[in-house]
Amino acid sequence: MSKWLNRNRGWIKKRQTETESFMGSDSPDTPEDEEVYGIVYHPIKHPLCVSKEVLVYKTMGKTRYYYCKQCRELYPDTPKKYCFKVIEADD
């Protein structure tokens, strides 16, 4: 069983006030364009069944190998039906 170490009262509230003061809108370092500090998220879908329930089982450089959880249950003996790969593109 585990227990808290160095448990102090108000540590969450203290953390929130530090974050709010750091990310305040009145700061001169606040960026005008927020797209610079984020990335576009495109959900990966299985090409055959268009399911979003996919998991990565291997990564090699810019190539990621996925399998579909739904198709794996339907076709357990044929990996060609539920395995696919995604290659990261340079923009």
Secondary structure as GFF3:
##gff-version 3
##sequence-region A 1 91
A	DSSP	alpha_helix	11	22	.	.	.	ID=ss1
A	DSSP	three_ten_helix	34	37	.	.	.	ID=ss2
A	DSSP	beta_strand	54	60	.	.	.	ID=ss3
A	DSSP	beta_strand	63	68	.	.	.	ID=ss4
A	DSSP	alpha_helix	69	74	.	.	.	ID=ss5
A	DSSP	alpha_helix	79	82	.	.	.	ID=ss6
A	DSSP	beta_strand	83	87	.	.	.	ID=ss7
###
